[in-house]
Amino acid sequence: MSTFKQRVQNLTQSSTGAGILLGICVILSLIIANSPLADAFNQLLGTKIGFENNSIHLSYTLKQWIDDGLMAVFFLLVGLEIKKELLTGELSSPKKAALPIFAAMGGAIVPALIYISFNHNEPTNNGWGIPMATDIAFALAVISILGKSVPASLKIFLAALAIVDDLLAILVIAVFYSGSLNYNYLIYAGAILTLLFLFNRFGVRNIWCYLIPGIFIWYFIHHSGIHATIAGVLVAMTIPTKVYANTSALEKIEHGLNIPVNFLIIPLFALVNTNITIHPEMISGLSSPLGLGIMLGLLLGKSFGIFGTCWLCIKLGLSQLPAKATWKHIFGVGLLGGIGFTMSIFISMLSFSDPLFVEEAKFAILIGSLICGLLGYFYLRSLGNRRVF
């Protein structure tokens, strides 16, 4: 029994376990969407939950609660990881941060340009942000499965790159994929956020003094026109990092959120949003400007964008390759960077009002991410077999 418990504990603490569960939810969602259960499942997702009156509006569908509510918790965790890396991790010094930062930028800009080149003057031109994102859970799960086939430093590099990539995606969502702004709600959210920074400044350590006001920040931002998930990142920036009794508030919250986010929230998001009913028009849509822009953006844009900016960064003397890693490893990381799944699907839902475009985008993301994941895995595995490092 103790051995079983240990195995369960190891699984829940690894990105591999999270990646496996995420994959299961993707497959299950596709099976449901293409079975007689599809209509019942869609009705369930459309069920309204909550309440509203003249002053409070908190009635949303189950799908909206997952996309806008639970995903804000996911972004809270991402924000905590970004803050920790900025303070003490791979982004804490210019020399350490240069390579993953520039790699993430190249891996975001090149896919967007590829998408735009296919969709310029098309009704789908607003989806340029879709191939910019890398899915942390899937990418780290794949590289973790490789084990000792790749240098340990390569895993750290990919994690740092994915974190910077998420930060870029958050900025893109906030600036380009938010609606018209309600400044009154923004002022309310800003006032509470200022209060949280003051709590931090004066040494308030109780995590609930940050999380409960954070719920109100989420509510006001949700009604301001900026996407509500940004609230998670903003609250994360206020969480104290000073260590008391061998831990900090940031570490407590991060530790508490890791399992629910990786084993509940992200799988739920995948279950709800990979609910794609596949039809012939969708398959033919892979060769449309939308489908080609997404798939080639993920496959070519990510791999060559990450590799090219790393090459430029190192040739200019701004940084150096991760320990024991080669240029072939960097190209393999670029392929894994093309696993855009969670964030790409999220941006696709913000990009289009036409449900058909959303479904075609999701399918292209699914196919593109699958190709990048398989190519990246087998390519890096072959490098490990040849012992190139």
Buried (B, 14 or more C-beta within 10 A) or exposed (E): EEEEEEEEEEBBEBBBBBBBBBBEBBEBBBEBBBEEEBEEBBEEBEEEEEEEEEEEEEEBBBBBBBBBBBBBBBBBBBBBBBBBBBEEBBBEEEEBBBBBBBBBBBBBBBBBBBBBBBBEEBEBBBBBBBBBBBBBBBBBBBBBBBEEBBBEBBBBBBBBBBBBBBBBBBEBBBEEBBEEEBEEBBEBBBEBBEBBEEBBEEEBBEBEBBBEBBEBBBBBBBBBBBBBBBBBBBBBBBBBBEEEEEEBBBBBBBEEBBEBBBBEBBBBBBBBBBBBBEEEEBEEBBEBBBBBBBBBBBBBBBBBBBBBBBBEBBEEEBBEBBEEBBEBBBBBBBBBBBBBBBBBBBBBBBBBEEEEBBBBBBBBBBBBBBBBBEBBBEBBBEBBEEEEB
